[in-house]
Amino acid sequence: MNCESAALLTELAAEVRACRHCAAVLPLGPRPVIRVSATATVLIAGQAPGTKVHETGIPWNDPSGDRLRRWLALDRDVFYDESRIAILPMGFCYPGRLPKGGDAPPRPECAPLWRDRLLRLMPSITLTLLVGSYALNDTLGRGPMTDRVRAFRRYLPDRFPLPHPSWRTTAWERRNPWFEAEALPALRSAVAITLNASPLRSPRSPRR
């Protein structure tokens, strides 16, 4: 990517972080949380920030993030190396809670406003991790999450489907032992190959 395009990405990211489009309906107010760069080769496409992420402004800075990093076999230094790993969820702000519990879906306005524009300015992305049903359905079309994850080989080398790494996934993993035995080794290999193709070094990880 040339310097002009990198500058455009920086400008667009600043515009995203200043977005107030959904301010009237966000229970904690707007705080878009993304990590983008012109050199990133891995993209993590998740759901939307939770309350801790909203508070800290650091994506995946919660127990779900700890589980995801274990799945990837990455420490925080590498995971938060923005020059190598981009983090762009389906919704950039905390959307609130559902009446019966659990986080609400990502705001539907967010992705159409921003995601495609950001992705067009990140041509170095070669592997996208689709984390959870919202990212899976947006990219692959609607379908059962388990079937998509079980068929992970079908989507390689450019995409890898994953469940959301919340505490609810613990029981799912017990019912699906192939995930740890087959999917996780393939996931770690795909991520390592992609990251090792980049000569960039990891910066210091952000503080909690």
PLY file of the C-alpha trace (Angstrom):
ply
format ascii 1.0
element vertex 208
property float x
property float y
property float z
element edge 207
property int vertex1
property int vertex2
end_header
0.00 0.00 0.00
1.31 3.44 -0.87
1.69 6.28 1.62
-1.36 8.11 0.30
-3.61 5.08 0.86
-2.17 4.53 4.34
-2.95 8.15 5.15
-6.51 7.66 3.92
-6.89 4.68 6.26
-5.62 6.76 9.20
-8.08 9.53 8.35
-10.99 7.11 7.98
-10.16 5.40 11.28
-10.22 8.77 13.01
-13.60 9.47 11.43
-14.88 6.11 12.69
-13.69 6.79 16.24
-15.55 10.10 16.18
-18.78 8.50 14.92
-21.94 9.38 16.82
-24.46 7.93 14.38
-26.10 5.62 16.95
-25.61 7.83 20.02
-29.34 8.04 20.76
-29.75 4.26 21.08
-26.49 3.13 22.69
-26.98 2.58 26.45
-23.42 3.58 27.36
-22.97 6.06 24.54
-20.73 5.70 21.49
-17.17 4.46 21.78
-16.10 2.76 18.54
-13.36 0.21 19.24
-11.31 -0.92 16.23
-7.68 -1.64 15.36
-6.65 -1.20 11.74
-3.44 -0.74 9.80
-2.25 -0.86 6.21
0.21 -3.66 6.99
-1.96 -6.08 8.98
-2.19 -9.57 7.47
-4.66 -11.16 9.90
-8.15 -9.76 10.49
-10.26 -10.71 13.50
-13.93 -10.12 12.71
-15.98 -10.51 15.87
-19.35 -9.38 17.20
-19.28 -6.08 19.11
-17.52 -4.75 22.22
-18.68 -5.79 25.66
-18.78 -3.54 28.71
-15.13 -4.04 29.70
-13.98 -3.32 26.16
-16.17 -0.21 26.13
-14.61 0.89 29.42
-10.98 0.34 28.39
-11.14 0.94 24.65
-9.06 -2.23 24.11
-10.73 -4.92 21.97
-11.03 -8.44 23.39
-9.83 -7.14 26.75
-12.03 -9.54 28.71
-12.35 -13.28 29.50
-13.57 -13.96 25.95
-10.37 -12.38 24.68
-8.32 -14.56 27.02
-9.99 -17.65 25.58
-9.52 -16.42 22.01
-5.80 -15.84 22.63
-5.52 -19.39 24.01
-7.20 -20.72 20.88
-4.75 -18.78 18.73
-1.73 -19.56 20.97
-0.82 -15.87 20.92
0.32 -13.69 23.80
-0.95 -10.14 24.27
2.13 -8.59 22.65
1.46 -10.30 19.32
-2.33 -10.17 19.56
-2.26 -6.39 20.01
0.41 -5.76 17.38
-1.76 -3.55 15.19
0.79 -3.63 12.39
0.14 -7.36 12.00
-3.37 -8.04 13.37
-6.42 -5.90 12.61
-9.56 -6.13 14.75
-12.77 -5.05 13.08
-16.02 -6.35 14.62
-19.43 -6.29 13.00
-20.42 -3.49 15.35
-17.89 -1.05 16.76
-19.76 0.10 19.91
-21.26 -1.74 22.88
-24.89 -2.39 21.82
-26.44 -3.11 25.24
-28.17 -6.16 26.68
-31.08 -8.27 25.55
-34.15 -8.34 27.83
-33.53 -12.02 28.71
-29.77 -11.63 29.11
-26.76 -11.65 26.84
-25.39 -8.88 24.70
-27.64 -7.38 22.05
-26.73 -7.87 18.37
-24.33 -5.41 16.77
-26.05 -2.23 15.65
-27.17 -2.82 12.04
-26.12 0.67 10.95
-22.45 0.15 11.74
-21.13 -2.33 9.18
-22.78 -0.69 6.13
-21.40 2.68 7.18
-17.79 1.69 7.80
-16.57 -1.89 7.34
-16.24 -2.12 3.55
-14.56 1.28 3.38
-11.99 0.23 5.98
-11.38 -3.18 4.43
-10.72 -1.68 1.00
-7.82 0.21 2.58
-6.31 -2.96 4.11
-5.21 -5.01 1.08
-2.54 -6.91 3.04
-5.18 -8.98 4.89
-4.76 -12.60 3.80
-6.48 -14.46 6.67
-9.79 -13.46 8.25
-10.97 -15.10 11.47
-14.78 -15.11 11.53
-15.54 -15.20 15.25
-19.14 -15.95 16.21
-22.44 -16.21 14.38
-22.77 -12.55 13.38
-19.45 -12.52 11.51
-20.10 -15.97 10.07
-23.55 -15.06 8.78
-22.41 -11.75 7.34
-19.57 -13.33 5.36
-20.79 -16.84 4.60
-24.57 -16.40 4.67
-26.88 -17.76 7.33
-26.31 -21.28 8.55
-25.57 -23.39 11.66
-22.47 -22.21 13.46
-21.27 -25.71 14.36
-21.52 -26.92 10.76
-19.49 -23.93 9.57
-16.75 -24.44 12.14
-16.61 -28.20 11.51
-16.10 -27.45 7.80
-13.18 -25.08 8.50
-10.98 -26.73 5.86
-13.42 -25.63 3.16
-12.70 -21.96 3.85
-8.91 -22.08 4.09
-6.52 -20.47 3.34
-8.22 -17.06 3.50
-10.93 -17.54 6.13
-11.33 -19.51 9.37
-14.76 -19.87 11.05
-14.89 -19.93 14.84
-17.49 -19.93 17.61
-17.61 -16.93 19.90
-15.14 -17.59 22.75
-17.52 -16.71 25.59
-17.99 -18.83 28.71
-20.98 -20.42 26.99
-18.59 -22.11 24.56
-17.19 -24.32 27.32
-20.09 -26.76 27.09
-20.02 -26.57 23.28
-16.34 -27.56 23.27
-17.09 -30.57 25.46
-19.78 -31.70 23.02
-17.47 -31.16 20.06
-14.04 -32.60 20.94
-12.97 -32.36 17.28
-12.66 -28.58 17.79
-9.67 -28.93 20.10
-8.25 -31.98 18.34
-8.55 -30.79 14.73
-9.68 -27.19 14.37
-7.39 -25.50 16.90
-4.13 -26.98 15.55
-5.17 -25.92 12.03
-6.12 -22.46 13.31
-2.79 -21.96 15.08
-0.89 -23.14 12.03
-2.80 -20.80 9.68
-2.26 -17.80 11.96
1.43 -18.57 12.50
2.06 -18.97 8.77
0.31 -15.70 8.01
2.04 -13.71 10.73
5.46 -15.15 9.98
5.12 -13.95 6.41
5.37 -10.43 7.82
8.82 -9.17 8.94
7.30 -6.60 11.30
8.07 -6.79 14.98
5.56 -6.65 17.81
5.29 -3.40 19.73
4.60 -3.22 23.44
1.07 -4.41 24.24
-1.47 -1.87 25.51
-2.12 -1.62 29.23
-5.22 -3.17 30.66
0 1
1 2
2 3
3 4
4 5
5 6
6 7
7 8
8 9
9 10
10 11
11 12
12 13
13 14
14 15
15 16
16 17
17 18
18 19
19 20
20 21
21 22
22 23
23 24
24 25
25 26
26 27
27 28
28 29
29 30
30 31
31 32
32 33
33 34
34 35
35 36
36 37
37 38
38 39
39 40
40 41
41 42
42 43
43 44
44 45
45 46
46 47
47 48
48 49
49 50
50 51
51 52
52 53
53 54
54 55
55 56
56 57
57 58
58 59
59 60
60 61
61 62
62 63
63 64
64 65
65 66
66 67
67 68
68 69
69 70
70 71
71 72
72 73
73 74
74 75
75 76
76 77
77 78
78 79
79 80
80 81
81 82
82 83
83 84
84 85
85 86
86 87
87 88
88 89
89 90
90 91
91 92
92 93
93 94
94 95
95 96
96 97
97 98
98 99
99 100
100 101
101 102
102 103
103 104
104 105
105 106
106 107
107 108
108 109
109 110
110 111
111 112
112 113
113 114
114 115
115 116
116 117
117 118
118 119
119 120
120 121
121 122
122 123
123 124
124 125
125 126
126 127
127 128
128 129
129 130
130 131
131 132
132 133
133 134
134 135
135 136
136 137
137 138
138 139
139 140
140 141
141 142
142 143
143 144
144 145
145 146
146 147
147 148
148 149
149 150
150 151
151 152
152 153
153 154
154 155
155 156
156 157
157 158
158 159
159 160
160 161
161 162
162 163
163 164
164 165
165 166
166 167
167 168
168 169
169 170
170 171
171 172
172 173
173 174
174 175
175 176
176 177
177 178
178 179
179 180
180 181
181 182
182 183
183 184
184 185
185 186
186 187
187 188
188 189
189 190
190 191
191 192
192 193
193 194
194 195
195 196
196 197
197 198
198 199
199 200
200 201
201 202
202 203
203 204
204 205
205 206
206 207
